[in-house]
Amino acid sequence: MPDTLTRLELDAGTSLDQIAPLRSAIDQLLSRWAESTGQQRSDVKRQLQAKLDDSTIPVAGDTLEDYIRDWLEPFILSASANADPCNLSNMTSVPLVWCSEFSRLCTLLNQNVVSAKSAGAFGDCEAFVLKRLYEIVFRHPCESDLVPGMLTSGGSTANLSSLWIARNNGPSKLKSVILGSKLMHYSIVKSADILGLGKDAIRFVPTDKDYRCDISALKNQVWQSERSGENILAIVGVAGTTEVGSIDPLSEMGQLAAELGSWFHVDATWVGGALFSETYRDRLAGLELADSLAMDCHKQMFLPVAQALVLLKDAQSQQAIRHTAEYLFHDHNDRGLHAVDGSRDASVLLLHAALHLLGRDGYARIANKTLATAERFAQQVKDSDCFQLLTEPQSNLVAYRFRPPTRQLSSSELDQLNEQVYHRQVREGRGRVSLSRMPIGPETSKSSIFRAVFSNPQTANEHASIVLKEQQQYGYEAMDHD
Ligand SMILES: Cc1ncc(COP(=O)(O)O)c(C=O)c1O
């Protein structure tokens, strides 16, 4: 430990005594930030952006004091209020309260889990976490001597890693395509692009009335692809779509993939701790059929951004993406042997700690609570005469839009109205949702919609009501102006 700290002193020319004020400055600035208004934060952000554009890397280093005043202060005071319980816009909101101490520890220890020799027991920690989660997802122990998965730097990389394994385990010569609902996350298209399959290798399938992948449309696409001589490399099921939180019929999709001999990937980035909830577990039936599964830890596992993981039903399948290097890898379970990432920190410790400190019940309680809040919010949307609920929530995400009964509005007028409501709420309101565009029901063109994400367990009914009340007011006032 003293070595680590001495190195810091040598590198930065800064002694520990000089660093002490940094922590108290951070604490004070965080209190100021917590009390600031949205307007104040966006003013600071604008000024800071201009200052960044005009500044260069100094020749001689700044003092810590100058840096705190000139840079740290505006950076902190410009930060988005992600943890505000009225902020329903983010899929990542509040990390568990003790995470910052663990993150600090990871920095001080500076372990590199790319290989066992630079990571103490942290590679084993990763193996433990992945094997235990494997048992929960697949409902049997992992029998391989390879660790059945990997940690990644986010859900997009987890999807990419999974499809990389799928591609390298599939036939190499045929034109390969990936099938899944039209609500698949854009990272699936990005993965196809990176993997050389091409962006046009994605076959988007329509959804049913509840925004779940339509099985008969999927079968129809299978038939069409086979007729065109395409290899169906993978079928992707989504357990919690980004737009509406819908959960695809995973059992039927998994069975179909098995019949075709195709890979079945489940994008379960949104699932996280909901895995431990019995209420959710029924909705996730079929998850155990996945050949690979991607899950974000910075969403419903409440860890800081960015950490995700891949679980592989057959651990051996990752041999298809094995890359070795003489200088680095000397153990068959070195974490960097089968991974997009090379060097990685030991933040798996946070996941290990969270699983122990919350336990299965703790995670289940949070998942059930946020789901119940989302369901009550959806009921409020339905009870009101000026909002349209797109579908009953299947997870803790509610998609809806402002649609007043008093006037006939064209779809572009409705879009404009929803966008006005959104922007005014960002500028002036306490509440915040996310604005997106997607086809509503059987429509093919996209409409503007609101996504209310109940990822913050501190969000209660009264916070959700504030969001709707503001939107109702802004909506009607925008109509009065037109
Ligand atoms: C369904 C789904 N998949 C993948 C991702 C990508 O996750 P990340 O932002 O961690 O890369 C998201 C992000 O919200 C998502 O909603």
PDBQT file of the ligand as one rigid body, heavy atoms in Angstrom, charges set to zero:
ROOT
HETATM    1  C1  LIG A 501     -31.555  -3.287 -24.632  1.00  0.00    +0.000 C 
HETATM    2  C2  LIG A 501     -30.193  -2.639 -24.541  1.00  0.00    +0.000 A 
HETATM    3  N1  LIG A 501     -29.118  -3.287 -25.010  1.00  0.00    +0.000 NA
HETATM    4  C3  LIG A 501     -27.881  -2.761 -24.960  1.00  0.00    +0.000 A 
HETATM    5  C4  LIG A 501     -27.666  -1.518 -24.397  1.00  0.00    +0.000 A 
HETATM    6  C5  LIG A 501     -26.277  -0.936 -24.376  1.00  0.00    +0.000 C 
HETATM    7  O1  LIG A 501     -25.776  -0.824 -23.104  1.00  0.00    +0.000 OA
HETATM    8  P1  LIG A 501     -24.509   0.137 -22.793  1.00  0.00    +0.000 P 
HETATM    9  O2  LIG A 501     -25.033   1.524 -22.852  1.00  0.00    +0.000 OA
HETATM   10  O3  LIG A 501     -24.109  -0.298 -21.430  1.00  0.00    +0.000 OA
HETATM   11  O4  LIG A 501     -23.472  -0.133 -23.814  1.00  0.00    +0.000 OA
HETATM   12  C6  LIG A 501     -28.760  -0.794 -23.899  1.00  0.00    +0.000 A 
HETATM   13  C7  LIG A 501     -28.572   0.540 -23.305  1.00  0.00    +0.000 C 
HETATM   14  O5  LIG A 501     -29.448   1.165 -22.807  1.00  0.00    +0.000 OA
HETATM   15  C8  LIG A 501     -30.057  -1.368 -23.974  1.00  0.00    +0.000 A 
HETATM   16  O6  LIG A 501     -31.144  -0.709 -23.549  1.00  0.00    +0.000 OA
ENDROOT
TORSDOF 0
